[in-house]
Amino acid sequence: MLVDLTVAGADDYLRRATTITSRWPLAADRYVTTRALHDPTGWLRKLRDEHLARLARARAARQAWYRGSAAHARAVRRTGLAGADMTEVGAALTRQAEELAARGRPVDGTIDDLLSG
């Protein structure tokens, strides 16, 4: 499992929430669609609200976020993993790998294994 950690001050994160950049729709989606497991101060909720407020004020950003959000939703519906956590995703990938191996197309095989037969 890959983990991306970023350390930044709360004020800096709030400032980023109000600044439109090419990466803003991805950053906004992270906070708009994330549920906090533990947020006793309500910081994540405040950050989400800042992103939503910016989204409401900026038409171009709103359209970009909607397109990205719609593409993401289509992708998880197609895989059947909408709302799945990483444990469920891992289990689904393991089942798919076993099924492919049973068909003679091992996931960890070589390119020749994949293309032969």
C-alpha positions in Angstrom: 0.0 0.0 0.0 1.4 3.4 -1.0 1.1 6.2 1.4 1.8 9.9 0.6 2.5 12.0 3.6 2.7 15.8 3.5 3.4 18.0 6.4 2.0 21.6 6.3 0.6 24.1 8.7 -3.2 24.4 8.9 -3.1 28.0 7.7 -1.1 26.9 4.6 -3.6 24.2 3.8 -6.5 26.7 4.1 -4.6 29.1 1.8 -4.2 26.3 -0.7 -7.9 25.6 -0.6 -8.7 29.1 -1.9 -6.0 29.1 -4.7 -6.8 27.7 -8.1 -4.0 25.8 -9.7 -3.9 23.0 -12.2 -3.8 20.5 -9.3 -6.6 22.1 -7.4 -9.4 19.8 -8.6 -7.4 16.8 -7.4 -6.6 18.3 -4.1 -10.2 19.5 -3.6 -11.6 16.1 -4.4 -9.3 14.6 -1.7 -11.0 16.7 1.0 -14.5 16.9 -0.4 -14.9 13.1 -0.7 -12.9 12.1 2.4 -14.5 11.2 5.7 -12.4 11.8 8.7 -11.8 8.8 11.0 -10.7 11.1 13.9 -11.0 14.9 13.7 -11.7 16.2 17.2 -11.0 19.8 16.2 -13.1 19.7 13.0 -10.2 20.8 10.9 -10.9 18.4 8.0 -14.5 19.7 7.9 -13.3 23.3 7.8 -10.8 22.4 5.0 -13.6 20.7 3.1 -15.9 23.7 3.5 -13.1 26.0 2.1 -12.8 23.8 -0.9 -16.5 23.7 -1.4 -16.8 27.5 -1.1 -14.0 27.9 -3.7 -15.8 25.4 -5.9 -19.0 27.4 -5.6 -17.3 30.7 -6.5 -15.2 29.5 -9.5 -17.1 28.3 -12.5 -14.1 26.8 -14.3 -12.9 25.0 -11.2 -16.4 23.7 -10.6 -16.6 22.3 -14.1 -13.1 20.7 -13.9 -14.0 19.1 -10.6 -17.3 17.8 -11.9 -15.6 16.2 -14.9 -13.0 14.6 -12.7 -15.5 13.5 -10.1 -17.7 12.0 -12.8 -14.7 10.1 -14.4 -13.8 8.8 -11.0 -17.3 7.6 -10.3 -17.5 5.9 -13.6 -14.2 4.1 -13.0 -15.3 2.7 -9.6 -18.7 1.6 -10.9 -17.0 -0.3 -13.7 -14.8 -2.1 -11.3 -17.5 -2.8 -8.8 -15.4 -1.3 -6.0 -17.3 1.9 -5.4 -16.9 2.8 -1.7 -14.5 -0.1 -1.1 -11.6 0.4 1.3 -8.1 -0.7 0.6 -8.6 -4.1 2.2 -11.6 -4.8 0.0 -9.7 -3.6 -3.1 -6.8 -5.9 -2.2 -9.1 -8.9 -1.8 -10.7 -8.2 -5.1 -7.4 -7.9 -6.8 -6.3 -11.2 -5.2 -9.4 -12.9 -6.5 -8.9 -11.5 -10.0 -5.3 -12.6 -10.0 -6.3 -16.2 -8.9 -8.9 -16.3 -11.7 -6.4 -15.1 -14.3 -3.8 -17.7 -13.1 -6.5 -20.4 -13.4 -7.1 -19.3 -17.0 -3.4 -19.6 -17.7 -2.7 -15.9 -17.6 -0.8 -15.4 -14.4 -0.6 -11.8 -13.2 3.0 -12.2 -12.1 3.9 -14.0 -15.3 6.1 -12.6 -18.0 4.9 -10.9 -21.2 5.5 -14.2 -23.1 3.3 -16.0 -20.6 0.6 -13.5 -21.1 0.7 -13.6 -24.9 1.2 -17.4 -25.3 -1.6 -19.9 -25.6 
